Amino acid sequence: MATVLHLDDFETGIFTIPLATKQELVLEEYLALVECEYLTKLFGVELYELFLADLDPQGLPQTQRFIDIYIKFSIQPEDCNYGNPIYTSMGLIEMLKGIVYFLYVRGSFTKLTNNGPKLTDSENSVNIRHNEHDIFTWFNMSVEYWCAIQYRMRTESPDVYPEFRGLGLQRALNF
């Protein structure tokens, strides 16, 4: 079960996912998977375990070092000029929502049947190709938030996050 993300996080906004009852169970599995896999990669194993231990029953961090990467922020490095980035994160939840949205919607383009994978078909709609959807935009936006969070931990506050051993995340190619 997910600790930080909840189904109601996907009821409004750009990451809205309309769900039928059976789909809620599938989305819950995505939430748990993404939290475990991606937060471990974001923080590294030790810092991820410390982050989990810091959460209250609602999934909110309690100590300032985790609050600082949980909320939205922008960092402009002193050497920032043309060609160098300003690091912006809309928060840990938005980053995770973009990843879940990408994986869930990408996985919903086909349905597995006894006769193999099939595209869904409807009398009143037409299937689009995966590259005609904004899922790549939202995932790549999450990658930017990922980079900002890691920049804060690695560069801006290395003494605050000595356990940080996170991995990079690559942008998705839309072709």
N, C-alpha and C positions, 0 to 999 in steps of 0.2 A: 504494500500500500504506500502511496506517495505521502511524503511528509510536508513538503513545501508547496506543491501544486495541488489544486482542487478542481473538480469538474466545473464549478461555477466561475473559475477563471476564464473559461472559454464560452461564456454565455453572451458577452458583449465585446465590442471593439473589433480591431482588425483581425484578431485570432478567433473569431466566432466559429464554433463548430456545431451545427445543428445535429442533435442526436435523438435517435430512437432508443428505447429501453435497452435492447441488446447491445447497441453501440456504446452505451455508457460503460459497460464492463470492459470492452476492448480499449476504450480511451483511458480508463483507470490503469490498465496494464501498461499503456504507453507512458503515462505519467510516472509510474513507479520505475520503469525501465530507464527513461530519460534522466530522472533524478539520480539514480544510482550510477549509471554509466557516465553521464556527462559531468555531473558534479565531481565525481572522482577524478576525471580527466582535467577539469577546470582547476581544482585545488591540489591534486596529489592525494594519496591515500591518507596520510596522517592528518593533514589540514581538513580534509573532508570529514573524517571521524570527529575531529574537534568541533567543526561546524555543526554536525548533527547533534552532538552533546549539548551545544549551546542553545538549541531551539526550544521554545516553549511549546505547550500542547497545541497551539494554533499554527505552529510552524514558523514562528517569527524569531529572529536572532535576538539575544539579550545583551551581549557585550558589544562595545563600540567598534571593535575591529571587524566584526561580522556585519554590524549595521552599516558600516561605511561602504561595504561592497554589495550590500543587499539593496540599498536605495539608489535612486538615480544620481548621477554626478557627471561633471566634465572636468577634465584636467588639460591644461595647456602647458606643455613643457616649456622651460625657459628658452630653449633653443628652437622653439617652434617658429617656422617661417614657411614661405611657399614650398610646398612639397612635403612638409612634415605634418603629421596628423595632430589634431586635437582629439583627445580620447574622451568619448562620451558613452555612457551606459544609461539606459532607461531603467536599470535595476535588474537584479537577478531573476525575478519572476518573469519579466518581459523577455529576457534572454531565453529562459527555459520554455516559455510559451511559443516562441518562434521556432525552436527546435522541435517541440512536440507537434506543432501545426504542420511543419514540413514533413515529418515522418508519417504522421497520421493521414494527411491528405494524399501524400504520395502512395501510401499503402492502400488507399481506398479506390484507386483507379481501376483495380481489378478485384475480382472475387474468386476465391478458390472453390471449385466444384469437384464432384466425383470424376468429371471428365477433364480436369485441369483448370488452369486460370482462364477466366472469361472477363471481357469488358462488360460493364453494366450497360443496359440499354433501356431507354424509355421512349414512349410514344411522343412525348412533348419536349424532348431535349436531345442534344447531340453531345457525344463525348468529345472533350478537347484533349489535345496532346499535353503531356506533362510540362512541356516547355512553353505552353500558352497560358500558364497559370502563375500567379504571383508567389507561389510557395518558395521559389528560389530567392526572390527579393527579400522575403521575410526571414529565411534562413540566413542569408548573407548579412542582414541587419543584426541578427543574433550573434554572428561571428564578430561583428564590430563591437558589440557589447562585451563579448567574451574577451576580446583583446584589451578593452579598456579596464575590465576588472583585473585581468592578469597584469596589466601595466601598473595599476595601483599597487598590487601586492608585490610585484617584482622590483619596481623602480622607485615609486613614490614613497613606499612604506616598507622597505625590506626588513627593518628591525621589528615591525609590528607583525609580520607574517614570516617568521624564520622557518616555519614548517612547509612553506610553499614549494611544491614540486610539480606544478601543473604542466600539462601538455598543450600544444597549439591546436587550433581547430581550423581546418581549411574551408575556404569559401566553396559553395556548390557551383558547379558549372551548369549553365542553362543552354543545352544544345539539343 
